[in-house]
Amino acid sequence: MDLEFYLKLIPVTLGVFGAIIAYLNFSTSSRASLREQYKFAKEAMKDFKEDPKMHPFIKEKALQAIAGTKTILAEEMEYILSLDNSSMRLNEFSKAKKLLIRFDKSSSKKFAFKGRYNIKMYRIFLKTFYSVVYFTFAFAAFSPIVFAGFIELEAGKFGLLFLFTLSVFGFYAFVAANAFVKLRLGERLVSNQTVLIRNVSFIGQEN
């Protein structure tokens, strides 16, 4: 191992360190965000109860703030809040919303898959495809380590090869895994729409 190898190793080490710091910051901010979300949701529910004639614009913005996204409609959020385990249902909706019909008022179950996603066999095919793609590219990403005994390279070149395969093939493995998770979360949302609160316009308002 020469000086050139250590010089190439420095930015990699700094990159890994930066990723760890970013992860820790994200974890901390997530916990803080949950606490703030709880406080805001509690205050919003109190406002809904005290002011049942709240202006629709204010009502929608409050619900979007609780959901943490501007892309959700007030009626969608109201419906999600009426469901069993609404926090999990909201997370599923936020991840899988691009695969869903956005709030079908004519159906008792307001969320359903759109287009070909509504066909069970098509979803099975996609999940199988995403799984194969994931394991293929994940294996390719770590292939230098798997075949380390058959690769005759200097430590520096081996490290660069591994970084290349990890970054290129690892990216596609992540994309496939993310697509699989979104589809699975969509299935969970569509199949778990048990309404616990019949009148949720608004929570806290009596029937």
PyMOL commands that set and color helices and strands:
alter all, ss='L'
color gray80, all
select helices_A, chain A and resi 3-50+56-67+74-81+86-99+115-118+120-141+143-146+148-150+155-191
alter helices_A, ss='H'
color red, helices_A
select strands_A, chain A and resi 100-101+112-113
alter strands_A, ss='S'
color yellow, strands_A
deselect
rebuild
show_as cartoon
